[in-house]
Amino acid sequence: MSSNGTDLTIGFISSSLAILLFGSNFVPLKKYDTGDGMFLQWVLCAAIWLVALVVNLILHCPKFWPLAMLGGCIWATGNIAVVPIIKTIGLGLGILIWGSFNALTGWASSRFGWFGMDAQEVSKPLLNYIGAGLSIVSAFIFLFIKSEIPISTCSVDTTPLISEHEISTTPDASPSYSWVDKLSAVQHRIVGCSLAVISGILYGCTFVPIIYIKDHSKRNDSTYAGASQYDLDYVFAHFSGIFLTSTVYFLVYCTAMKNSPKLYPEAVLPGFLSGTLWAIATCCWFVANHSLSPVVSFPIITAGPGLIAAMWGVFMFKEIQGLKNYLLMMLAFFIILSGTLCTAFSKL
């Protein structure tokens, strides 16, 4: 097999693994109360950093570029909205929306050379444009899919942090609710969809610093001259930015809560598992970026997890119900599949 054929095989296998893990990584959290998500995001990011440490040691500690941390900071900023998104519009619809905008932002920035990056070319530009366009169309279809998310925090999908283990003896103590639980059904949808769009755009910019370093490493007059072209060499810096930023946000949260943050011990192990799955998926994405280039990997990897997440939402959590929603999902998935195939063949 030729070197190009090997790269394509590795790239598509890595993309498939990333899709499966990204679509499933939040599933362990669904049965546990995660409150406002601030404590959970810190647990997730701690697990992510530990995976990066292992990868860094396996790669014999490649050079650390601080600019690569910026991508992690951007991702962590988008990630603080994940729990409110899941609690307002559901796991399946949330991933479908933020995945679509993630795909659009990541594809466009790579294809047209935004933020100081080199514009990336493909052998069949028309197919690439069609694939990206279909991702945009699918995003609008997802907005019309209604998910059934219980507003009450006492639903069967949550496990209260304090029940029979309540320590306080105050008879009229009321349970704590996050701000999400106080929203109406309409507000749930507006807030959830808006946050998903914002998170998707931020996620789409997460690889920009790494691609910038790689592009400028080919220029002798650049600060980054001679930097590695292998994407995994930047994983530790990228994930360190994630953990640092999440820690800062958590400390700010603790300060705002007057040193009485809402902690959810039962979500620690599921959160750690979720973070580990996400970190492995992202490492696969790094490999796919190297083998396929971001202009190809972004539309494929960001669109695919929606299918996996929606299957969880339909068959396991019953978030998406009704014939109309099922038909819209089938249409959206057909569009995603068509767009993915167009994007993949644009590289061949």
Solvent accessible surface area in square Angstrom, and as a share of the most:
residue,aa,sasa,rsa
1,M,185,0.83
2,S,76,0.49
3,S,90,0.58
4,N,96,0.49
5,G,20,0.19
6,T,52,0.30
7,D,54,0.28
8,L,22,0.11
9,T,57,0.33
10,I,77,0.39
11,G,0,0.00
12,F,62,0.26
13,I,101,0.51
14,S,10,0.06
15,S,2,0.01
16,S,68,0.44
17,L,87,0.43
18,A,0,0.00
19,I,32,0.16
20,L,94,0.47
21,L,34,0.17
22,F,24,0.10
23,G,0,0.00
24,S,19,0.12
25,N,1,0.01
26,F,13,0.05
27,V,27,0.15
28,P,32,0.20
29,L,11,0.05
30,K,26,0.11
31,K,95,0.40
32,Y,76,0.29
33,D,25,0.13
34,T,13,0.08
35,G,3,0.03
36,D,19,0.10
37,G,2,0.02
38,M,30,0.13
39,F,28,0.12
40,L,7,0.03
41,Q,6,0.03
42,W,76,0.27
43,V,9,0.05
44,L,6,0.03
45,C,0,0.00
46,A,22,0.17
47,A,0,0.00
48,I,0,0.00
49,W,68,0.24
50,L,79,0.39
51,V,24,0.14
52,A,0,0.00
53,L,58,0.29
54,V,84,0.48
55,V,25,0.14
56,N,18,0.09
57,L,107,0.53
58,I,120,0.61
59,L,49,0.24
60,H,161,0.72
61,C,77,0.46
62,P,34,0.21
63,K,138,0.58
64,F,81,0.34
65,W,25,0.09
66,P,90,0.57
67,L,52,0.26
68,A,0,0.00
69,M,40,0.18
70,L,88,0.44
71,G,0,0.00
72,G,0,0.00
73,C,38,0.23
74,I,39,0.20
75,W,13,0.05
76,A,1,0.00
77,T,49,0.28
78,G,2,0.02
79,N,4,0.02
80,I,53,0.27
81,A,14,0.11
82,V,4,0.03
83,V,12,0.07
84,P,6,0.04
85,I,0,0.00
86,I,20,0.10
87,K,38,0.16
88,T,7,0.04
89,I,2,0.01
90,G,0,0.00
91,L,0,0.00
92,G,0,0.00
93,L,1,0.00
94,G,0,0.00
95,I,6,0.03
96,L,3,0.02
97,I,0,0.00
98,W,21,0.07
99,G,5,0.05
100,S,7,0.05
101,F,42,0.17
102,N,12,0.06
103,A,2,0.01
104,L,53,0.26
105,T,17,0.10
106,G,0,0.00
107,W,18,0.06
108,A,7,0.05
109,S,2,0.01
110,S,1,0.01
111,R,17,0.06
112,F,98,0.41
113,G,19,0.18
114,W,114,0.40
115,F,119,0.49
116,G,46,0.44
117,M,10,0.05
118,D,52,0.27
119,A,54,0.42
120,Q,35,0.16
121,E,131,0.59
122,V,16,0.09
123,S,77,0.50
124,K,87,0.37
125,P,55,0.35
126,L,126,0.63
127,L,53,0.26
128,N,1,0.00
129,Y,89,0.34
130,I,72,0.36
131,G,0,0.00
132,A,4,0.03
133,G,28,0.27
134,L,42,0.21
135,S,8,0.05
136,I,64,0.32
137,V,71,0.41
138,S,2,0.01
139,A,4,0.03
140,F,116,0.48
141,I,22,0.11
142,F,1,0.00
143,L,53,0.26
144,F,135,0.56
145,I,0,0.00
146,K,123,0.52
147,S,22,0.14
148,E,103,0.46
149,I,32,0.16
150,P,71,0.45
151,I,72,0.37
152,S,66,0.43
153,T,30,0.17
154,C,111,0.66
155,S,21,0.13
156,V,143,0.82
157,D,26,0.13
158,T,35,0.21
159,T,51,0.30
160,P,74,0.47
161,L,54,0.27
162,I,90,0.46
163,S,56,0.36
164,E,140,0.63
165,H,136,0.61
166,E,85,0.38
167,I,157,0.80
168,S,58,0.37
169,T,133,0.77
170,T,74,0.43
171,P,133,0.84
172,D,114,0.59
173,A,59,0.46
174,S,94,0.60
175,P,89,0.56
176,S,77,0.49
177,Y,90,0.34
178,S,7,0.05
179,W,120,0.42
180,V,1,0.01
181,D,23,0.12
182,K,157,0.66
183,L,34,0.17
184,S,55,0.36
185,A,67,0.52
186,V,106,0.61
187,Q,87,0.39
188,H,10,0.04
189,R,65,0.24
190,I,108,0.55
191,V,38,0.22
192,G,0,0.00
193,C,18,0.11
194,S,54,0.35
195,L,42,0.21
196,A,0,0.00
197,V,37,0.21
198,I,96,0.49
199,S,1,0.01
200,G,0,0.00
201,I,79,0.40
202,L,48,0.24
203,Y,13,0.05
204,G,2,0.02
205,C,21,0.13
206,T,6,0.04
207,F,5,0.02
208,V,17,0.10
209,P,5,0.03
210,I,1,0.01
211,I,9,0.05
212,Y,59,0.23
213,I,0,0.00
214,K,28,0.12
215,D,14,0.07
216,H,23,0.10
217,S,13,0.08
218,K,139,0.59
219,R,99,0.36
220,N,150,0.77
221,D,137,0.71
222,S,23,0.15
223,T,116,0.67
224,Y,41,0.15
225,A,44,0.34
226,G,72,0.70
227,A,9,0.07
228,S,39,0.25
229,Q,72,0.32
230,Y,77,0.29
231,D,3,0.02
232,L,23,0.11
233,D,27,0.14
234,Y,2,0.01
235,V,1,0.00
236,F,41,0.17
237,A,3,0.03
238,H,1,0.01
239,F,0,0.00
240,S,15,0.10
241,G,0,0.00
242,I,0,0.00
243,F,56,0.23
244,L,95,0.47
245,T,15,0.09
246,S,0,0.00
247,T,36,0.21
248,V,73,0.42
249,Y,61,0.23
250,F,26,0.11
251,L,108,0.53
252,V,92,0.53
253,Y,23,0.09
254,C,21,0.13
255,T,106,0.62
256,A,76,0.59
257,M,62,0.28
258,K,177,0.75
259,N,129,0.66
260,S,74,0.48
261,P,30,0.19
262,K,49,0.21
263,L,77,0.38
264,Y,17,0.07
265,P,83,0.52
266,E,78,0.35
267,A,2,0.01
268,V,53,0.31
269,L,146,0.73
270,P,18,0.11
271,G,0,0.00
272,F,80,0.33
273,L,89,0.44
274,S,0,0.00
275,G,0,0.00
276,T,34,0.20
277,L,40,0.20
278,W,18,0.06
279,A,0,0.00
280,I,76,0.38
281,A,0,0.00
282,T,3,0.02
283,C,17,0.10
284,C,19,0.11
285,W,15,0.05
286,F,1,0.00
287,V,29,0.16
288,A,0,0.00
289,N,4,0.02
290,H,82,0.37
291,S,12,0.08
292,L,1,0.00
293,S,25,0.16
294,P,9,0.06
295,V,0,0.00
296,V,0,0.00
297,S,0,0.00
298,F,2,0.01
299,P,3,0.02
300,I,9,0.04
301,I,1,0.00
302,T,7,0.04
303,A,9,0.07
304,G,12,0.11
305,P,7,0.04
306,G,1,0.01
307,L,75,0.37
308,I,41,0.21
309,A,0,0.00
310,A,0,0.00
311,M,67,0.30
312,W,75,0.26
313,G,0,0.00
314,V,19,0.11
315,F,142,0.59
316,M,107,0.48
317,F,21,0.09
318,K,109,0.46
319,E,3,0.01
320,I,0,0.00
321,Q,86,0.38
322,G,39,0.38
323,L,132,0.66
324,K,144,0.61
325,N,17,0.09
326,Y,80,0.31
327,L,99,0.49
328,L,36,0.18
329,M,6,0.03
330,M,131,0.59
331,L,88,0.44
332,A,0,0.00
333,F,30,0.12
334,F,134,0.56
335,I,18,0.09
336,I,16,0.08
337,L,103,0.51
338,S,32,0.21
339,G,3,0.03
340,T,28,0.17
341,L,87,0.43
342,C,26,0.15
343,T,0,0.00
344,A,14,0.11
345,F,104,0.43
346,S,0,0.00
347,K,64,0.27
348,L,91,0.45
